Amino acid sequence: MRENKIKKMMKKGQPVVNGWLQIPSSFSAEVMAQQGWDSLTLDMQHGVIDYPNALQMLQAISTTETTPLARVNWNEPGQIMKILDAGCYGIICPMVSNRKEAENFVQACLYPPKGYRSFGPIRGLLYGGQDYGSHANDEILKLAMIETSEALKNLDEIMSTPNLDGIYIGPADLSLAIGQKPGFDNPKGSKTHTEILNILKHAKKHKLFAGVHNASPEYAKEMIETGFNFVTVGSDQRHMSAGAKSTIEKMKGSKKGPDNKGY
């Protein structure tokens, strides 16, 4: 089976730089994949990507060495299994709030006896190889999002879930969960930043990978220095918006402040 490159990188202590795809286009996915990201995540929660889009985007990404991941829109087994069957090599699952939800998520990613994933990797065999069924349980990356007030009370229970690879922090929903305004790149000393460090501490205690979403490369570098293994920087639509905005500012002299509240 094709090796999960980013899982190997994190085991070696090498940080993973992840890109984020929200635009339902195989061509834009191919363009992003050609830029040197370690991995690209299809955002099927807040992006505008449906399953047929996702399949074509995964095909485009597979022309490169970039590892394909997906954030599903909910902790729903059918959706998780179907996008894995399409050749996705890792799942970021939102709103995991307790041990039971974490177990349900992990087991949907695993074939029996470790889980209850149904067998039928129609494109997984093409991308991963004919021995996919024998090795998928070891190669598929499973990251649970910690972003609810309930999850913050259950960090040890969630992170001790068997076969969970790591956690991923969405700072916007995490901010809402603790009564703060949603946003990214939270300053040191802020309530959200303090909570992020607390989640990271628990992940390290349980020897799990830790990922976080960032708005800027400068902040992402700080998060790597802090101890995160996996950092996302912006998204395809934000990169496109920023490039277009920069051109207009240079041409017209107008200036519009950056928006860091959305993915």
MIDOSE-1310 file (N, C-alpha, C; in nm, 2 decimals, decimal comma, always signed):
residues 263
mren	+0,08/-0,12/+0,00/+0,00/+0,00/+0,00/+0,09/+0,12/+0,00; +0,04/+0,23/-0,07/+0,11/+0,36/-0,07/+0,13/+0,41/+0,08; +0,24/+0,45/+0,11/+0,27/+0,50/+0,25/+0,20/+0,63/+0,27; +0,15/+0,65/+0,39/+0,10/+0,78/+0,43/+0,22/+0,87/+0,47
kikk	+0,26/+0,95/+0,38/+0,38/+1,03/+0,40/+0,38/+1,12/+0,52; +0,26/+1,19/+0,54/+0,26/+1,28/+0,65/+0,25/+1,21/+0,79; +0,20/+1,10/+0,79/+0,20/+1,02/+0,92/+0,34/+0,98/+0,95; +0,42/+0,94/+0,85/+0,56/+0,91/+0,87/+0,64/+1,03/+0,92
mmkk	+0,61/+1,15/+0,85/+0,68/+1,27/+0,89/+0,66/+1,30/+1,04; +0,53/+1,30/+1,08/+0,50/+1,34/+1,22/+0,57/+1,24/+1,32; +0,57/+1,11/+1,28/+0,64/+1,01/+1,37/+0,79/+1,04/+1,39; +0,84/+1,10/+1,28/+0,99/+1,14/+1,28/+1,01/+1,27/+1,35
gqpv	+0,90/+1,34/+1,38/+0,92/+1,47/+1,44/+0,93/+1,59/+1,34; +0,89/+1,56/+1,22/+0,89/+1,66/+1,12/+0,75/+1,73/+1,11; +0,74/+1,86/+1,11/+0,61/+1,92/+1,10/+0,55/+1,91/+0,96; +0,42/+1,90/+0,96/+0,35/+1,89/+0,83/+0,28/+2,02/+0,81
vngw	+0,30/+2,08/+0,68/+0,24/+2,20/+0,64/+0,12/+2,16/+0,55; +0,00/+2,19/+0,60/-0,12/+2,14/+0,53/-0,19/+2,26/+0,47; -0,24/+2,24/+0,34/-0,32/+2,33/+0,28/-0,47/+2,30/+0,29; -0,56/+2,39/+0,26/-0,70/+2,38/+0,29/-0,78/+2,41/+0,16
lqip	-0,87/+2,32/+0,12/-0,94/+2,34/-0,01/-1,09/+2,36/+0,02; -1,15/+2,47/-0,02/-1,29/+2,49/-0,01/-1,36/+2,51/-0,14; -1,29/+2,53/-0,25/-1,35/+2,56/-0,38/-1,37/+2,42/-0,45; -1,49/+2,39/-0,50/-1,52/+2,26/-0,56/-1,47/+2,25/-0,70
ssfs	-1,34/+2,25/-0,72/-1,27/+2,25/-0,85/-1,15/+2,15/-0,86; -1,15/+2,06/-0,95/-1,04/+1,97/-0,96/-0,92/+2,05/-1,01; -0,94/+2,16/-1,09/-0,83/+2,23/-1,14/-0,76/+2,32/-1,03; -0,84/+2,38/-0,95/-0,78/+2,46/-0,84/-0,71/+2,37/-0,74
aevm	-0,77/+2,25/-0,72/-0,70/+2,15/-0,63/-0,57/+2,11/-0,69; -0,57/+2,09/-0,83/-0,44/+2,05/-0,89/-0,34/+2,16/-0,88; -0,38/+2,28/-0,90/-0,29/+2,40/-0,88/-0,23/+2,40/-0,74; -0,32/+2,39/-0,64/-0,27/+2,39/-0,50/-0,17/+2,28/-0,48
aqqg	-0,21/+2,16/-0,53/-0,12/+2,04/-0,51/+0,01/+2,05/-0,57; +0,03/+2,14/-0,67/+0,16/+2,16/-0,74/+0,25/+2,25/-0,66; +0,20/+2,31/-0,55/+0,28/+2,42/-0,49/+0,37/+2,37/-0,38; +0,36/+2,24/-0,34/+0,46/+2,19/-0,25/+0,40/+2,16/-0,11
wdsl	+0,27/+2,17/-0,09/+0,21/+2,14/+0,04/+0,24/+1,99/+0,08; +0,26/+1,96/+0,20/+0,28/+1,82/+0,25/+0,14/+1,75/+0,23; +0,04/+1,81/+0,26/-0,10/+1,76/+0,25/-0,20/+1,86/+0,22; -0,31/+1,82/+0,16/-0,42/+1,91/+0,13/-0,55/+1,85/+0,19
tldm	-0,63/+1,93/+0,26/-0,75/+1,89/+0,32/-0,87/+1,94/+0,24; -0,96/+1,85/+0,20/-1,09/+1,90/+0,14/-1,18/+1,93/+0,25; -1,23/+2,05/+0,25/-1,32/+2,10/+0,36/-1,46/+2,07/+0,32; -1,52/+1,96/+0,36/-1,66/+1,92/+0,33/-1,75/+1,96/+0,43
qhgv	-1,70/+2,04/+0,53/-1,79/+2,10/+0,64/-1,83/+2,24/+0,60; -1,73/+2,33/+0,59/-1,76/+2,47/+0,57/-1,73/+2,51/+0,42; -1,66/+2,42/+0,35/-1,64/+2,45/+0,21/-1,77/+2,43/+0,13; -1,76/+2,44/+0,00/-1,88/+2,42/-0,09/-1,85/+2,29/-0,18
idyp	-1,79/+2,19/-0,12/-1,75/+2,07/-0,19/-1,85/+1,96/-0,16; -1,90/+1,89/-0,26/-1,98/+1,77/-0,24/-1,90/+1,65/-0,29; -1,97/+1,53/-0,28/-1,89/+1,41/-0,31/-1,84/+1,40/-0,45; -1,92/+1,43/-0,56/-1,86/+1,43/-0,69/-1,74/+1,52/-0,71
nalq	-1,75/+1,64/-0,65/-1,64/+1,74/-0,66/-1,52/+1,67/-0,59; -1,54/+1,62/-0,47/-1,43/+1,56/-0,39/-1,36/+1,45/-0,47; -1,43/+1,37/-0,53/-1,37/+1,26/-0,61/-1,28/+1,31/-0,71; -1,32/+1,41/-0,79/-1,24/+1,47/-0,89/-1,12/+1,55/-0,84
mlqa	-1,14/+1,61/-0,72/-1,03/+1,68/-0,66/-0,92/+1,58/-0,61; -0,97/+1,47/-0,55/-0,87/+1,37/-0,51/-0,79/+1,31/-0,62; -0,86/+1,29/-0,74/-0,78/+1,25/-0,86/-0,68/+1,35/-0,90; -0,71/+1,48/-0,89/-0,62/+1,59/-0,93/-0,50/+1,59/-0,83
istt	-0,52/+1,57/-0,70/-0,42/+1,58/-0,60/-0,32/+1,46/-0,62; -0,38/+1,34/-0,67/-0,30/+1,22/-0,68/-0,20/+1,23/-0,79; -0,20/+1,33/-0,87/-0,09/+1,35/-0,97/+0,04/+1,40/-0,91; +0,03/+1,43/-0,78/+0,15/+1,49/-0,70/+0,18/+1,40/-0,58
ettp	+0,28/+1,44/-0,51/+0,32/+1,36/-0,39/+0,24/+1,42/-0,26; +0,15/+1,51/-0,28/+0,08/+1,57/-0,17/-0,02/+1,47/-0,12; -0,03/+1,45/+0,01/-0,12/+1,36/+0,08/-0,26/+1,42/+0,09; -0,37/+1,34/+0,04/-0,50/+1,39/+0,04/-0,58/+1,36/+0,17
larv	-0,64/+1,46/+0,23/-0,72/+1,45/+0,36/-0,85/+1,51/+0,33; -0,95/+1,48/+0,43/-1,08/+1,55/+0,42/-1,13/+1,58/+0,56; -1,19/+1,70/+0,57/-1,27/+1,73/+0,69/-1,41/+1,70/+0,66; -1,47/+1,60/+0,72/-1,61/+1,57/+0,69/-1,70/+1,67/+0,76
nwne	-1,83/+1,67/+0,72/-1,92/+1,77/+0,78/-1,97/+1,73/+0,92; -1,96/+1,60/+0,95/-2,01/+1,56/+1,08/-1,95/+1,42/+1,11; -1,97/+1,38/+1,23/-1,92/+1,25/+1,28/-2,02/+1,14/+1,23; -2,03/+1,12/+1,10/-2,13/+1,03/+1,05/-2,06/+0,92/+0,97
pgqi	-2,08/+0,79/+1,01/-2,00/+0,68/+0,96/-2,01/+0,67/+0,81; -2,13/+0,68/+0,75/-2,14/+0,66/+0,61/-2,06/+0,76/+0,53; -2,05/+0,89/+0,57/-1,98/+0,99/+0,50/-1,83/+0,96/+0,51; -1,79/+0,92/+0,63/-1,64/+0,90/+0,66/-1,60/+0,78/+0,57
mkil	-1,67/+0,67/+0,57/-1,63/+0,55/+0,49/-1,63/+0,58/+0,34; -1,73/+0,66/+0,30/-1,74/+0,69/+0,15/-1,62/+0,77/+0,10; -1,58/+0,87/+0,18/-1,47/+0,95/+0,13/-1,33/+0,88/+0,15; -1,32/+0,79/+0,24/-1,21/+0,70/+0,25/-1,20/+0,61/+0,13
dagc	-1,32/+0,55/+0,09/-1,32/+0,47/-0,03/-1,28/+0,54/-0,15; -1,30/+0,67/-0,15/-1,26/+0,75/-0,27/-1,11/+0,77/-0,28; -1,04/+0,73/-0,18/-0,89/+0,75/-0,18/-0,83/+0,85/-0,09; -0,92/+0,90/+0,00/-0,87/+1,00/+0,10/-0,78/+0,92/+0,20
ygii	-0,67/+0,98/+0,25/-0,58/+0,92/+0,33/-0,58/+0,96/+0,48; -0,68/+1,04/+0,51/-0,70/+1,08/+0,65/-0,82/+1,16/+0,67; -0,88/+1,16/+0,79/-1,00/+1,23/+0,82/-0,98/+1,32/+0,94; -1,03/+1,44/+0,92/-1,04/+1,54/+1,03/-1,19/+1,54/+1,07
cpmv	-1,23/+1,51/+1,19/-1,37/+1,49/+1,22/-1,41/+1,61/+1,32; -1,50/+1,69/+1,29/-1,54/+1,80/+1,37/-1,62/+1,76/+1,49; -1,62/+1,85/+1,59/-1,71/+1,85/+1,70/-1,71/+1,72/+1,78; -1,59/+1,66/+1,81/-1,58/+1,54/+1,89/-1,58/+1,59/+2,03
snrk	-1,68/+1,55/+2,11/-1,70/+1,61/+2,24/-1,68/+1,51/+2,36; -1,68/+1,38/+2,33/-1,66/+1,29/+2,44/-1,60/+1,16/+2,39; -1,58/+1,06/+2,48/-1,51/+0,94/+2,45/-1,59/+0,86/+2,35; -1,72/+0,85/+2,37/-1,81/+0,77/+2,28/-1,80/+0,82/+2,14
eaen	-1,81/+0,95/+2,12/-1,80/+1,01/+1,99/-1,67/+0,99/+1,92; -1,56/+0,99/+2,01/-1,43/+0,97/+1,95/-1,42/+0,82/+1,91; -1,47/+0,73/+1,99/-1,47/+0,59/+1,95/-1,55/+0,56/+1,82; -1,66/+0,63/+1,81/-1,74/+0,61/+1,69/-1,67/+0,66/+1,56
fvqa	-1,60/+0,77/+1,58/-1,52/+0,83/+1,47/-1,41/+0,73/+1,43; -1,33/+0,69/+1,52/-1,21/+0,61/+1,50/-1,26/+0,48/+1,43; -1,36/+0,42/+1,49/-1,40/+0,28/+1,44/-1,46/+0,29/+1,30; -1,51/+0,40/+1,26/-1,57/+0,42/+1,13/-1,45/+0,42/+1,02
clyp	-1,33/+0,45/+1,07/-1,21/+0,46/+0,98/-1,14/+0,33/+0,97; -1,18/+0,23/+1,06/-1,10/+0,10/+1,07/-1,18/-0,02/+1,03; -1,12/-0,11/+0,96/-1,18/-0,23/+0,92/-1,18/-0,32/+1,05; -1,28/-0,42/+1,05/-1,28/-0,52/+1,16/-1,15/-0,59/+1,17
pkgy	-1,11/-0,63/+1,29/-1,18/-0,63/+1,42/-1,17/-0,50/+1,50; -1,08/-0,41/+1,45/-1,06/-0,28/+1,53/-1,17/-0,18/+1,51; -1,25/-0,19/+1,40/-1,36/-0,10/+1,38/-1,47/-0,17/+1,30; -1,56/-0,08/+1,24/-1,67/-0,14/+1,17/-1,68/-0,08/+1,03
rsfg	-1,57/-0,03/+0,97/-1,57/+0,02/+0,84/-1,61/-0,09/+0,74; -1,70/-0,06/+0,65/-1,74/-0,16/+0,55/-1,64/-0,17/+0,44; -1,61/-0,29/+0,39/-1,51/-0,30/+0,28/-1,56/-0,27/+0,14; -1,50/-0,19/+0,07/-1,53/-0,16/-0,07/-1,46/-0,03/-0,11
pirg	-1,32/-0,03/-0,10/-1,24/+0,09/-0,13/-1,23/+0,10/-0,28; -1,33/+0,14/-0,35/-1,34/+0,14/-0,50/-1,23/+0,22/-0,56; -1,19/+0,34/-0,51/-1,08/+0,41/-0,56/-0,96/+0,40/-0,47; -0,98/+0,37/-0,34/-0,87/+0,35/-0,25/-0,77/+0,25/-0,30
llyg	-0,82/+0,14/-0,37/-0,74/+0,04/-0,43/-0,65/+0,10/-0,54; -0,71/+0,19/-0,62/-0,63/+0,26/-0,73/-0,52/+0,35/-0,67; -0,56/+0,43/-0,57/-0,46/+0,52/-0,51/-0,36/+0,45/-0,42; -0,42/+0,37/-0,33/-0,33/+0,30/-0,23/-0,26/+0,18/-0,27
gqdy	-0,32/+0,10/-0,36/-0,26/-0,02/-0,41/-0,35/-0,14/-0,38; -0,32/-0,25/-0,44/-0,40/-0,37/-0,43/-0,40/-0,43/-0,29; -0,30/-0,40/-0,21/-0,30/-0,45/-0,08/-0,36/-0,35/+0,02; -0,44/-0,26/-0,03/-0,50/-0,16/+0,06/-0,57/-0,22/+0,18
gsha	-0,65/-0,32/+0,16/-0,72/-0,38/+0,27/-0,64/-0,43/+0,39; -0,52/-0,47/+0,35/-0,43/-0,53/+0,46/-0,36/-0,42/+0,54; -0,35/-0,30/+0,49/-0,27/-0,20/+0,56/-0,34/-0,07/+0,59; -0,46/-0,05/+0,54/-0,53/+0,07/+0,56/-0,55/+0,11/+0,70
ndei	-0,57/+0,02/+0,79/-0,59/+0,05/+0,93/-0,47/+0,12/+0,99; -0,35/+0,09/+0,93/-0,22/+0,15/+0,98/-0,19/+0,28/+0,92; -0,24/+0,30/+0,79/-0,20/+0,42/+0,72/-0,29/+0,54/+0,73; -0,42/+0,51/+0,74/-0,52/+0,62/+0,75/-0,50/+0,70/+0,87
lkla	-0,50/+0,83/+0,86/-0,48/+0,93/+0,97/-0,61/+0,97/+1,02; -0,62/+0,97/+1,15/-0,75/+1,00/+1,22/-0,73/+1,11/+1,32; -0,78/+1,23/+1,29/-0,77/+1,35/+1,38/-0,91/+1,39/+1,43; -0,93/+1,40/+1,56/-1,05/+1,45/+1,61/-1,04/+1,59/+1,65
miet	-1,14/+1,67/+1,61/-1,14/+1,82/+1,64/-1,19/+1,84/+1,78; -1,11/+1,92/+1,85/-1,14/+1,96/+1,99/-1,18/+2,11/+1,98; -1,31/+2,13/+2,00/-1,36/+2,27/+1,97/-1,49/+2,30/+2,04; -1,54/+2,21/+2,14/-1,66/+2,24/+2,21/-1,63/+2,25/+2,36
seal	-1,72/+2,31/+2,43/-1,71/+2,32/+2,58/-1,71/+2,18/+2,64; -1,79/+2,09/+2,59/-1,79/+1,96/+2,65/-1,66/+1,89/+2,63; -1,60/+1,90/+2,51/-1,47/+1,84/+2,48/-1,36/+1,89/+2,58; -1,37/+2,01/+2,61/-1,26/+2,07/+2,70/-1,27/+2,00/+2,84
knld	-1,39/+1,95/+2,88/-1,40/+1,88/+3,01/-1,37/+1,73/+3,00; -1,35/+1,69/+2,87/-1,32/+1,54/+2,85/-1,19/+1,51/+2,77; -1,09/+1,60/+2,79/-0,97/+1,59/+2,71/-0,90/+1,45/+2,73; -0,89/+1,41/+2,85/-0,82/+1,28/+2,88/-0,89/+1,16/+2,82
eims	-1,03/+1,17/+2,84/-1,11/+1,06/+2,79/-1,11/+1,05/+2,64; -1,11/+1,16/+2,57/-1,11/+1,16/+2,43/-0,97/+1,12/+2,38; -0,87/+1,17/+2,44/-0,73/+1,15/+2,38/-0,68/+1,01/+2,42; -0,75/+0,94/+2,51/-0,70/+0,80/+2,54/-0,78/+0,70/+2,46
tpnl	-0,86/+0,74/+2,36/-0,93/+0,66/+2,27/-0,84/+0,57/+2,19; -0,85/+0,44/+2,19/-0,76/+0,35/+2,12/-0,77/+0,38/+1,97; -0,65/+0,38/+1,91/-0,62/+0,40/+1,77/-0,65/+0,54/+1,72; -0,68/+0,64/+1,80/-0,69/+0,78/+1,76/-0,54/+0,83/+1,74
dgiy	-0,52/+0,89/+1,62/-0,38/+0,94/+1,59/-0,35/+1,07/+1,65; -0,45/+1,16/+1,66/-0,43/+1,29/+1,70/-0,55/+1,38/+1,71; -0,53/+1,51/+1,74/-0,64/+1,60/+1,75/-0,61/+1,72/+1,66; -0,71/+1,80/+1,63/-0,70/+1,91/+1,55/-0,79/+2,02/+1,61
igpa	-0,73/+2,14/+1,62/-0,80/+2,25/+1,68/-0,85/+2,35/+1,58; -0,98/+2,38/+1,58/-1,04/+2,49/+1,50/-1,06/+2,60/+1,60; -0,97/+2,71/+1,59/-0,98/+2,81/+1,69/-1,11/+2,89/+1,69; -1,18/+2,90/+1,58/-1,30/+2,98/+1,57/-1,41/+2,92/+1,66
dlsl	-1,44/+2,79/+1,64/-1,54/+2,72/+1,72/-1,49/+2,71/+1,87; -1,36/+2,69/+1,89/-1,31/+2,68/+2,02/-1,33/+2,81/+2,09; -1,31/+2,92/+2,02/-1,33/+3,06/+2,08/-1,48/+3,07/+2,12; -1,57/+3,03/+2,04/-1,71/+3,04/+2,07/-1,74/+2,96/+2,19
aigq	-1,68/+2,84/+2,20/-1,71/+2,75/+2,31/-1,67/+2,81/+2,45; -1,58/+2,90/+2,45/-1,53/+2,96/+2,58/-1,58/+3,10/+2,59; -1,68/+3,14/+2,51/-1,74/+3,28/+2,52/-1,66/+3,39/+2,46; -1,57/+3,36/+2,36/-1,49/+3,46/+2,29/-1,54/+3,47/+2,15
kpgf	-1,50/+3,58/+2,08/-1,54/+3,60/+1,94/-1,46/+3,51/+1,85; -1,52/+3,45/+1,75/-1,45/+3,36/+1,66/-1,34/+3,42/+1,59; -1,23/+3,36/+1,57/-1,11/+3,41/+1,50/-1,00/+3,32/+1,50; -0,89/+3,36/+1,43/-0,77/+3,28/+1,42/-0,65/+3,36/+1,46
dnpk	-0,54/+3,29/+1,48/-0,41/+3,36/+1,52/-0,43/+3,44/+1,65; -0,49/+3,37/+1,75/-0,51/+3,44/+1,88/-0,39/+3,48/+1,95; -0,38/+3,60/+2,00/-0,25/+3,65/+2,06/-0,22/+3,57/+2,19; -0,09/+3,57/+2,22/-0,05/+3,50/+2,35/-0,11/+3,58/+2,46
gskt	-0,16/+3,50/+2,56/-0,22/+3,55/+2,68/-0,37/+3,56/+2,67; -0,42/+3,55/+2,55/-0,57/+3,55/+2,53/-0,63/+3,42/+2,58; -0,76/+3,43/+2,61/-0,83/+3,31/+2,67/-0,82/+3,19/+2,57; -0,84/+3,22/+2,44/-0,83/+3,11/+2,34/-0,69/+3,05/+2,33
htei	-0,59/+3,14/+2,32/-0,45/+3,09/+2,31/-0,42/+3,00/+2,43; -0,46/+3,04/+2,55/-0,43/+2,97/+2,67/-0,50/+2,83/+2,66; -0,62/+2,82/+2,61/-0,69/+2,70/+2,60/-0,62/+2,61/+2,49; -0,57/+2,67/+2,38/-0,50/+2,59/+2,28/-0,38/+2,53/+2,34
lnil	-0,30/+2,60/+2,42/-0,19/+2,54/+2,49/-0,22/+2,43/+2,58; -0,34/+2,44/+2,65/-0,38/+2,33/+2,74/-0,42/+2,21/+2,66; -0,48/+2,22/+2,55/-0,52/+2,11/+2,46/-0,39/+2,04/+2,41; -0,29/+2,12/+2,37/-0,16/+2,07/+2,32/-0,09/+1,99/+2,43
khak	-0,10/+2,04/+2,55/-0,03/+1,97/+2,67/-0,09/+1,84/+2,68; -0,22/+1,83/+2,67/-0,29/+1,70/+2,69/-0,25/+1,60/+2,57; -0,24/+1,66/+2,45/-0,21/+1,57/+2,34/-0,07/+1,52/+2,35; +0,02/+1,60/+2,40/+0,16/+1,55/+2,43/+0,16/+1,44/+2,53
khkl	+0,08/+1,46/+2,64/+0,07/+1,36/+2,75/+0,03/+1,23/+2,69; -0,06/+1,23/+2,60/-0,11/+1,10/+2,54/-0,04/+1,06/+2,41; +0,07/+1,13/+2,38/+0,15/+1,09/+2,27/+0,08/+1,10/+2,14; -0,01/+1,20/+2,12/-0,09/+1,21/+2,00/-0,03/+1,33/+1,91
fagv	-0,06/+1,32/+1,78/-0,03/+1,43/+1,70/-0,12/+1,55/+1,73; -0,07/+1,67/+1,71/-0,16/+1,79/+1,74/-0,15/+1,88/+1,62; -0,27/+1,92/+1,57/-0,28/+2,01/+1,46/-0,36/+2,13/+1,49; -0,34/+2,24/+1,42/-0,42/+2,36/+1,45/-0,43/+2,44/+1,32
hnas	-0,54/+2,51/+1,30/-0,57/+2,60/+1,19/-0,52/+2,74/+1,21; -0,45/+2,80/+1,11/-0,39/+2,93/+1,13/-0,43/+3,02/+1,01; -0,42/+3,15/+1,03/-0,45/+3,24/+0,92/-0,33/+3,28/+0,85; -0,21/+3,28/+0,91/-0,09/+3,33/+0,85/+0,03/+3,24/+0,87
peya	+0,12/+3,24/+0,78/+0,24/+3,15/+0,79/+0,32/+3,19/+0,92; +0,33/+3,32/+0,95/+0,40/+3,36/+1,07/+0,35/+3,29/+1,20; +0,22/+3,29/+1,21/+0,16/+3,23/+1,33/+0,17/+3,08/+1,32; +0,16/+3,02/+1,21/+0,18/+2,88/+1,19/+0,32/+2,84/+1,24
kemi	+0,42/+2,92/+1,20/+0,56/+2,89/+1,25/+0,57/+2,89/+1,40; +0,50/+2,99/+1,46/+0,50/+3,00/+1,60/+0,44/+2,87/+1,67; +0,33/+2,82/+1,60/+0,26/+2,70/+1,65/+0,35/+2,58/+1,64; +0,43/+2,57/+1,54/+0,53/+2,46/+1,52/+0,63/+2,47/+1,63
etgf	+0,68/+2,59/+1,66/+0,78/+2,61/+1,77/+0,72/+2,58/+1,90; +0,59/+2,60/+1,92/+0,52/+2,57/+2,04/+0,51/+2,42/+2,06; +0,51/+2,34/+1,95/+0,50/+2,19/+1,97/+0,40/+2,13/+1,88; +0,33/+2,20/+1,79/+0,23/+2,14/+1,70/+0,30/+2,06/+1,59
nfvt	+0,25/+1,95/+1,55/+0,30/+1,87/+1,45/+0,25/+1,90/+1,31; +0,13/+1,96/+1,31/+0,05/+1,97/+1,19/-0,01/+2,11/+1,18; +0,02/+2,19/+1,09/-0,03/+2,33/+1,08/-0,10/+2,35/+0,94; -0,22/+2,41/+0,95/-0,29/+2,45/+0,83/-0,27/+2,60/+0,81
vgsd	-0,24/+2,65/+0,69/-0,23/+2,79/+0,67/-0,33/+2,84/+0,57; -0,43/+2,92/+0,61/-0,52/+2,97/+0,52/-0,60/+2,87/+0,44; -0,65/+2,91/+0,32/-0,73/+2,81/+0,24/-0,71/+2,86/+0,09; -0,76/+2,78/+0,00/-0,75/+2,82/-0,14/-0,82/+2,95/-0,17
qrhm	-0,95/+2,97/-0,11/-1,02/+3,09/-0,14/-0,96/+3,21/-0,07; -0,90/+3,19/+0,04/-0,83/+3,30/+0,11/-0,70/+3,34/+0,04; -0,63/+3,24/-0,01/-0,51/+3,27/-0,09/-0,55/+3,35/-0,22; -0,65/+3,31/-0,29/-0,70/+3,37/-0,41/-0,74/+3,51/-0,38
saga	-0,82/+3,53/-0,27/-0,87/+3,66/-0,23/-0,75/+3,76/-0,20; -0,65/+3,70/-0,12/-0,54/+3,79/-0,08/-0,46/+3,83/-0,20; -0,44/+3,74/-0,30/-0,37/+3,78/-0,42/-0,44/+3,88/-0,50; -0,57/+3,86/-0,52/-0,65/+3,96/-0,60/-0,65/+4,09/-0,53
ksti	-0,67/+4,09/-0,39/-0,68/+4,21/-0,32/-0,55/+4,29/-0,33; -0,43/+4,22/-0,32/-0,30/+4,28/-0,33/-0,29/+4,36/-0,47; -0,33/+4,29/-0,57/-0,32/+4,35/-0,71/-0,41/+4,48/-0,71; -0,53/+4,47/-0,66/-0,62/+4,59/-0,67/-0,57/+4,70/-0,59
ekmk	-0,51/+4,67/-0,47/-0,45/+4,78/-0,39/-0,34/+4,85/-0,46; -0,26/+4,77/-0,53/-0,15/+4,83/-0,61/-0,19/+4,91/-0,73; -0,30/+4,86/-0,79/-0,36/+4,93/-0,91/-0,44/+5,06/-0,87; -0,52/+5,05/-0,77/-0,61/+5,15/-0,73/-0,58/+5,23/-0,61
gskk	-0,48/+5,17/-0,53/-0,44/+5,24/-0,41/-0,54/+5,22/-0,30; -0,64/+5,14/-0,32/-0,74/+5,12/-0,21/-0,68/+5,01/-0,12; -0,73/+5,01/+0,00/-0,68/+4,91/+0,10/-0,80/+4,86/+0,19; -0,82/+4,73/+0,19/-0,92/+4,68/+0,28/-0,86/+4,58/+0,38
gpdn	-0,89/+4,60/+0,50/-0,83/+4,52/+0,61/-0,86/+4,37/+0,59; -0,77/+4,29/+0,64/-0,79/+4,14/+0,63/-0,90/+4,09/+0,71; -0,97/+3,98/+0,67/-1,07/+3,92/+0,75/-1,02/+3,79/+0,79; -1,00/+3,77/+0,92/-0,94/+3,65/+0,98/-1,04/+3,56/+1,06
kgy	-1,17/+3,59/+1,03/-1,28/+3,52/+1,11/-1,32/+3,39/+1,04; -1,30/+3,37/+0,91/-1,35/+3,25/+0,85/-1,23/+3,16/+0,80; -1,27/+3,04/+0,76/-1,17/+2,94/+0,71/-1,13/+2,99/+0,57
